């Protein structure tokens, strides 16, 4: 069974731009969660989508948003990029509400 | 607020030298405690889920245990390929799907 896939794997943007990251969950998984990983803050929860609805949200500004499509694929968007948004963005999918399986991540660099 | 503290931050072992990693947590009602392994530049790889105090799970050279306040990841006779960062995360009853992660223990196993 294919794992979680994320595209693109690497991205370089400049301050003020916006970016969209994509995540395809494991087949049959309807829950998709997003996390930000930085050396200083570690892994932090952004939000979770289930059946096209945001079910849970972390403590990030409104510049961070997401959505989920009917096939469970998810996208997250970051508008007005800041230098501090440079991070590894991880997507995780789960069948039930507990064990989450992570993708390889998208490495975002903001210049 | 859920909190997770992992120790030590870094651990260097010789091949075959067994040791344990610690994960201390505070959570209002534990739904699950999770261990992941993360290699540089990759997403976390799921290892174990523990649900209640006294529970133990094993996989190859790894064994995870759980008490009401902490979890241990025991590594028996490690090999160089066990070198990675080991992450502990908790999911609380009031947190929905959100995982709260510790900072991780960076394990290096020398041949």
Contacts between the chains, C-beta under 8 A, distances in Angstrom:
chain1	res1	chain2	res2	distance
A	4	B	43	7.6
A	31	B	97	6.3
A	33	B	97	5.8
A	33	B	98	7.8
A	33	B	99	7.6
A	35	B	99	7.7
A	42	B	101	5.6
A	42	B	102	7.4
A	42	B	103	5.0
A	42	B	104	7.1
A	43	B	44	7.7
A	43	B	87	7.0
A	43	B	89	7.6
A	43	B	99	7.7
A	43	B	101	4.1
A	44	B	101	7.8
A	45	B	98	4.6
A	45	B	99	6.4
A	45	B	100	7.4
A	48	B	96	6.8
A	48	B	97	4.6
A	48	B	98	7.2
A	50	B	97	7.9
A	55	B	96	6.3
A	55	B	97	6.8
A	56	B	95	7.8
A	56	B	96	4.0
A	56	B	97	5.5
A	56	B	98	5.6
A	58	B	98	6.8
A	90	B	43	5.4
A	90	B	44	7.3
A	94	B	97	7.0
A	97	B	31	7.8
A	97	B	96	7.5
A	97	B	97	5.6
A	98	B	31	6.7
A	98	B	32	4.9
A	98	B	49	6.2
A	98	B	91	6.5
A	99	B	32	7.5
A	99	B	34	6.9
A	99	B	46	6.3
A	99	B	49	5.1
A	100	B	34	7.7
A	100	B	46	7.5
A	100	B	97	7.4
A	100	B	99	6.4
A	101	B	46	5.7
A	102	B	36	7.5
A	102	B	43	3.8
A	102	B	44	4.7
A	102	B	45	7.4
A	102	B	46	7.5
A	103	B	43	5.2
A	104	B	42	5.8
A	104	B	43	4.9
A	105	B	42	7.3
A	105	B	43	4.9
A	107	B	41	7.7
